[in-house]
Amino acid sequence: MAKFILFDLDGTLIDGVDDILFAMNDLLAAHGHAPLVRHDIEAMLGDGTWMLTKRAFAARGSKPTDAMLDELNVDFNARYVETDYVYTRLFENAETVLRQLKSDGWTIALASNKPEAPCKAILTKLGVADLFSVIAGGDSFEVKKPDGRFLGFVLGQLGFDKSTDTAIMVGDHANDMNAARAADIHAIAVAMEVDDTRAKSLDADAVVTGYADLVSAINGIIDRA
């Protein structure tokens, strides 16, 4: 039996909110809008940068057309790259657990709705890109989470065989859990920055609030399978 584990990025492996906030506020200021605060941005994440841009402008009373949002999204992503992800960090113990999973025979992949290029750049900057057999972003395939076909695409790249292998999705958002259910794989919800009340409301096989607990949660799923 081969073992595959997919991770979301923002809010799951990394805290990258401050760099996203800086880039979005820079974009908003360029269009005459007041800045957002961290809490605002946190509530807008999870559906890719196009939706993030739409929500940010809507929060400032602006409703750009889809064509305008296409342009704004490109501008946001350029400003985001320019941050060089200086404030983005891995959550405590995340690297240690990733390396342990790799050592234990798990094939690791990233399945994020963030565009692929910054996903790769961030994981490289944080020194863990080599642990991932596939790094897939929201523009890597024709659909993204919560569509289970996105996870199917990633698993297909890895050589996953549903009849014999085990796969787990680890994420912090309903999109992650819903995609896992649609792909008919296991799911673990994480709550690294907040209490686990919201995470417990998601359709997950387990909930963890820190990486120190992730391996035991994974083992529990394997034991019950």
Salt bridges, closest charged atoms under 4 A:
ASP8 OD1 - LYS145 NZ 2.92
ASP10 OD2 - LYS114 NZ 2.89
ASP15 OD2 - ARG38 NH2 2.94
ASP15 OD2 - ARG89 NH2 3.55
ASP18 OD1 - ARG38 NH1 2.87
ASP26 OD2 - ARG79 NH1 2.92
GLU42 OE2 - ARG38 NE 3.09
ASP47 OD2 - ARG55 NH2 2.67
ASP75 OD1 - ARG79 NE 2.86
ASP84 OD2 - LYS125 NZ 3.36
GLU95 OE2 - ARG99 NE 2.99
GLU116 OE2 - LYS120 NZ 2.73
GLU142 OE2 - ARG149 NH1 3.79
ASP147 OD2 - ARG149 NH2 2.70
ASP176 OD1 - LYS145 NZ 2.60
ASP184 OD2 - LYS162 NZ 3.02
GLU193 OE2 - ARG38 NH2 3.00
ASP196 OD2 - LYS200 NZ 3.51
ASP203 OD2 - ARG181 NE 3.23
ASP205 OD1 - ARG181 NH2 3.36
ASP205 OD2 - HIS186 ND1 3.64
